[in-house]
Each structure stands twice: as structure tokens, then as C-alpha cells.
């Protein structure tokens, strides 16, 4: 159970990082005028939440007990 939960948290965390960086924070300039503003203001916060989720997956893996009896 802890393996499935850990892998799920890591996948969701990396997906959140990738989506927030490449889709939400990357300014796609079509006007020719460079802009440093992200497309979504909260994109850096979502990226950091993805990083925290990946680190919490390691904590969860260590704190959940192993399944015994195998």
C-alpha cells in the first residue's frame, strides 16, 4: 500500500511541476514583445507545491508501516 501511495504522490508531484512550469508559467510571446510575467500568477506556487509533494512522498514512505506476513 505504501509503495502505491508513494509512487502516486511522486507522479502527481512531477506532473504538477511540469504543468505549472511548461504550461502555466512559461510566457508564450506571440506579440514579439518579450514578457517576464507568467501566464498564471500562482504558477510558481503550484510548482513549489509539486516539489513539496515529492518530498512528502519520501516522508510518507518512511512513516507508513510495511505490510507484514508476506
QUIJO-V86232 format. One record per residue. N is the residue number from 1. PSI is psi as a letter, one per 20 degrees, with the letter a starting at -180 (NA if undefined). OMEGA is omega in whole degrees, 0 to 359 (NA if undefined). D_LAST is the distance of its C-alpha to the last C-alpha in whole Angstrom. Layout:
((N/PSI/OMEGA/D_LAST) (N/PSI/OMEGA/D_LAST))
This chain:
((1/g/182/13) (2/h/177/15) (3/g/180/15) (4/g/181/17) (5/h/179/19) (6/g/180/20) (7/g/178/21) (8/g/179/23) (9/h/179/25) (10/g/180/25) (11/g/179/27) (12/h/179/29) (13/g/179/30) (14/h/177/31) (15/g/178/33) (16/g/177/34) (17/g/182/36) (18/g/180/37) (19/g/182/39) (20/h/181/40) (21/g/187/42) (22/h/184/43) (23/g/188/44) (24/h/185/45) (25/h/183/46) (26/o/179/48) (27/o/178/51) (28/o/185/52) (29/o/177/56) (30/i/183/58) (31/i/182/61) (32/i/178/62) (33/o/182/62) (34/q/181/59) (35/p/178/57) (36/j/182/54) (37/p/177/53) (38/q/180/50) (39/h/177/50) (40/p/185/48) (41/h/183/49) (42/j/183/45) (43/g/177/44) (44/h/178/43) (45/g/178/41) (46/h/177/39) (47/g/179/38) (48/h/177/38) (49/h/176/35) (50/g/178/33) (51/g/179/33) (52/h/180/32) (53/h/178/29) (54/g/178/28) (55/h/177/28) (56/h/177/26) (57/h/178/23) (58/h/178/23) (59/g/179/23) (60/g/179/21) (61/h/181/18) (62/h/184/19) (63/h/179/19) (64/p/180/17) (65/q/176/14) (66/q/175/10) (67/p/182/8) (68/r/176/6) (69/j/178/4) (70/NA/NA/0))
